[in-house]
């Protein structure tokens, strides 16, 4: 996110943040030009200068979310890439958890509702994760891809019905999606 000197987000970045707040608070369908104008405290003309259409605004919100997730999953200047498919899946789970947060990817749903073609950056990231997970797994092992698909379904279910599962049910579901590895066994052989 670009900031002005002094640490405040630029006008464009503040508008994207406002769109994200609207999507998280009121649902992806509530991301409208008027709602973001109110949330950001800017004029309609100011918003339209940066985002000529609602779709442009949603695309910017989606691209920011995908860039954030990409940096966590694939690494960049500030984040190390997870070493294994299991590590990457844990980051994916933590980031796309059932609890909405700063990046709950509601923009993806809004983008798909407006124009399925706008989600190309999300599809590109998913295909890249598929390639990496497949390359780092045993031949034919697609468990990491299947687990990520299951987490995507859980995330989408939560956007539609956040009260569908209680905490205990959610923990059991997550354990079934990707069980924690068995703890290492210790030997009493004393080989040193």
Wavefront OBJ file of the C-alpha trace (Angstrom):
o trace
v 0.000 0.000 0.000
v 1.512 3.312 -0.999
v 1.686 5.947 1.674
v 2.442 9.620 1.653
v 5.300 10.919 3.715
v 4.183 10.827 7.298
v 2.754 7.294 7.018
v -0.800 8.165 5.920
v -2.203 6.192 2.998
v -2.508 8.025 -0.323
v -6.007 9.027 -1.400
v -6.217 6.047 -3.742
v -5.044 3.631 -1.022
v -7.497 5.134 1.486
v -10.328 4.547 -0.982
v -9.294 0.908 -1.424
v -9.166 0.505 2.370
v -12.640 2.041 2.614
v -13.958 -0.395 -0.004
v -12.487 -3.253 2.036
v -14.205 -2.029 5.197
v -17.547 -1.835 3.373
v -17.092 -5.367 1.985
v -16.216 -6.800 5.415
v -18.899 -4.953 7.352
v -21.819 -5.023 4.915
v -20.928 -7.840 2.519
v -19.311 -7.869 -0.908
v -22.501 -6.784 -2.683
v -22.530 -3.540 -0.698
v -19.373 -2.258 -2.374
v -20.854 0.566 -4.424
v -19.419 3.889 -5.480
v -21.772 5.730 -3.102
v -20.954 3.444 -0.146
v -17.220 3.885 -0.652
v -17.592 7.663 -1.080
v -19.358 7.797 2.295
v -16.897 5.433 3.981
v -13.786 7.181 2.641
v -15.162 10.690 3.171
v -14.287 11.742 -0.366
v -16.238 13.248 -3.197
v -17.746 11.125 -5.923
v -15.525 12.911 -8.424
v -12.452 12.177 -6.321
v -13.281 8.486 -6.251
v -14.125 8.401 -9.952
v -10.787 10.078 -10.748
v -8.947 7.039 -9.368
v -11.595 4.426 -10.200
v -13.711 5.285 -13.263
v -16.114 2.445 -12.477
v -17.214 0.259 -9.596
v -15.483 -2.642 -11.325
v -12.184 -0.733 -11.355
v -12.522 -0.186 -7.606
v -13.322 -3.850 -6.946
v -10.457 -4.937 -9.185
v -8.056 -2.742 -7.184
v -9.339 -4.179 -3.898
v -8.996 -7.728 -5.219
v -5.499 -7.087 -6.589
v -4.375 -5.726 -3.228
v -5.746 -8.772 -1.418
v -4.126 -11.162 -3.908
v -0.784 -9.313 -3.695
v -0.907 -9.609 0.104
v -1.679 -13.324 -0.008
v 0.938 -13.907 -2.717
v 3.646 -12.296 -0.577
v 2.754 -14.546 2.379
v 2.532 -17.758 0.335
v 5.360 -17.246 -2.142
v 7.617 -14.831 -0.284
v 8.910 -11.380 -1.124
v 11.232 -8.746 0.365
v 9.382 -8.805 3.699
v 8.130 -12.425 3.957
v 9.965 -15.722 3.595
v 8.169 -18.299 1.481
v 6.831 -21.285 3.414
v 9.175 -24.242 2.868
v 6.690 -27.082 2.306
v 3.144 -27.587 1.050
v 2.057 -28.190 4.669
v 3.649 -24.913 5.795
v 2.055 -23.061 2.879
v -1.319 -24.604 3.685
v -1.037 -23.445 7.295
v -0.374 -19.870 6.107
v -3.327 -20.186 3.708
v -5.524 -21.452 6.525
v -4.430 -18.700 8.903
v -4.952 -16.006 6.296
v -8.246 -17.280 4.852
v -9.636 -18.328 8.191
v -13.280 -18.310 9.121
v -12.797 -15.162 11.166
v -12.954 -12.065 8.961
v -9.919 -9.895 9.305
v -8.016 -7.221 7.482
v -7.813 -9.433 4.389
v -10.895 -11.618 4.224
v -10.967 -11.676 0.425
v -14.566 -10.530 0.245
v -13.450 -8.519 -2.776
v -13.091 -11.781 -4.675
v -16.779 -12.528 -4.247
v -17.678 -8.963 -5.214
v -15.450 -9.197 -8.282
v -16.925 -12.512 -9.374
v -20.433 -11.127 -8.976
v -19.588 -8.166 -11.190
v -17.442 -9.869 -13.831
v -15.940 -13.361 -13.576
v -13.029 -12.288 -15.802
v -11.814 -9.761 -13.231
v -10.583 -12.523 -10.901
v -7.651 -13.433 -13.159
v -5.082 -12.476 -10.503
v -6.696 -14.883 -8.010
v -6.784 -17.699 -10.585
v -3.139 -17.046 -11.479
v -2.101 -17.280 -7.815
v -4.041 -20.529 -7.355
v -2.418 -22.097 -10.433
v 1.016 -21.044 -9.205
v 0.329 -22.608 -5.795
v -0.876 -25.792 -7.533
v 2.405 -26.011 -9.500
v 4.578 -25.424 -6.435
v 2.645 -27.823 -4.198
v 2.712 -30.522 -6.878
v 6.460 -30.057 -7.456
v 7.188 -30.266 -3.723
v 5.002 -33.329 -3.110
v 5.518 -36.983 -3.882
v 4.480 -37.881 -7.453
v 0.706 -38.102 -7.668
v 0.141 -36.582 -4.195
v -2.508 -33.890 -4.566
v -3.479 -33.620 -0.884
v -2.252 -30.013 -0.556
v -4.317 -28.933 -3.567
v -7.389 -30.802 -2.290
v -6.951 -29.273 1.180
v -6.700 -25.765 -0.290
v -9.892 -26.400 -2.288
v -11.638 -27.519 0.895
v -10.454 -24.389 2.715
v -11.742 -22.256 -0.159
v -15.135 -23.914 0.264
v -15.074 -23.324 4.018
v -14.134 -19.677 3.464
v -16.956 -19.196 0.953
v -19.415 -20.933 3.259
v -18.405 -18.566 6.049
v -18.989 -15.516 3.838
v -22.502 -16.747 3.109
v -23.320 -17.994 6.630
v -20.786 -16.996 9.314
v -22.729 -18.843 12.033
v -22.905 -22.172 10.220
v -20.311 -23.933 12.423
v -19.490 -23.504 16.078
v -15.854 -23.456 17.228
v -15.740 -27.184 18.019
v -17.206 -28.142 14.641
v -14.806 -25.825 12.870
v -11.795 -27.329 14.642
v -12.911 -30.858 13.672
v -13.440 -29.783 10.067
v -10.013 -28.172 9.870
v -8.372 -31.253 11.403
v -10.072 -33.421 8.779
v -8.943 -31.135 5.964
v -5.292 -31.267 6.917
v -4.460 -33.326 10.008
v -1.535 -32.151 12.069
v 1.528 -34.323 11.600
v 2.127 -36.973 14.219
v 4.567 -35.867 16.892
v 8.096 -37.197 16.408
v 8.801 -40.425 18.217
v 11.641 -40.540 20.695
v 13.940 -43.472 20.985
v 15.269 -44.843 24.219
v 18.318 -46.283 22.500
v 20.678 -43.600 23.796
v 22.693 -43.537 20.522
v 23.511 -39.885 21.198
l 1 2 3 4 5 6 7 8 9 10 11 12 13 14 15 16 17 18 19 20 21 22 23 24 25 26 27 28 29 30 31 32 33 34 35 36 37 38 39 40 41 42 43 44 45 46 47 48 49 50 51 52 53 54 55 56 57 58 59 60 61 62 63 64 65 66 67 68 69 70 71 72 73 74 75 76 77 78 79 80 81 82 83 84 85 86 87 88 89 90 91 92 93 94 95 96 97 98 99 100 101 102 103 104 105 106 107 108 109 110 111 112 113 114 115 116 117 118 119 120 121 122 123 124 125 126 127 128 129 130 131 132 133 134 135 136 137 138 139 140 141 142 143 144 145 146 147 148 149 150 151 152 153 154 155 156 157 158 159 160 161 162 163 164 165 166 167 168 169 170 171 172 173 174 175 176 177 178 179 180 181 182 183 184 185 186 187 188 189 190 191 192
